[in-house]
Amino acid sequence: MNILWAPDYPAMSRKAANIISAQVILKPDSVLGLATGSTPLGVYRQLVDWYGKGDLDFSRVHSVNLDEYVGLPPDHSRSYSYYMRNYFFSHVNIGPENTNVPDGMAADLDAECERYDRLIESLGGIDLQLLGIGSTGHIGFNEPNEDFDKKTHKVRLKQATIDANSRFFESADAVPRFAVTMGIKAMMQAKKILLIASGEEKAEVLCRSLFGPVTPEVPASILQMHPCVTVVADDAALSVV
Ligand code: GLP
């Protein structure tokens, strides 16, 4: 595991964006696994900036996002589908038909989960998976104490996750209780993983994930078993390490 220190959030974002840029430059038809949350915003901003300067081409890239809330339509301003269009997809030349986010509105969620796994397989797997980390140590929406070998599935969000994500909604009551998330299995099958973390509130969980026991109690700890993980974290997030 390669742990890269950055002094602050902007530097962390640039470093992580550099790694994604290198991936796309070296393999223009890359399959990128993409993440949401506040942490990757600076990464997307930086990629959009470099794209605007003519340095990047996403025309042959495919993307698969990690997760989506159950019950939020893609045009809901808090859905991850909306987030991705708003902050990234609509600002670069990735084909809309090449972008994928789980459908949290699907009438048959089990079928949707199966479709998503088949889709990832049909793309030949993920070349580079971008990950943030939740306060519970979750990656995607894989909450503590779930099996590591789960495929895409529906999850009930932990109260801590609902509380943490309530900042994006009018109140904690408005946060959906369920989500569809890519399973840890598909993430672990990605050729490379890029985990980003920023801020003191992530420091303890990041330290437990990178150096503690590998246990479903801390879902991100499984990353210790992946052969090619790069962690880019700012000084505050690395303050406990
Ligand atoms: C959500 C997402 C995760 C993300 C986490 C942390 O729960 N499902 O993919 O890593 O939030 O978000 P933030 O970066 O806002 O702290």
Residues whose N, C-alpha, C, O or C-beta is under 5 A from the ligand:
A	BS01	GLP	A35 T36 G37 S38 T39 P40 D67 G132 I133 G134 H138 G140 F141
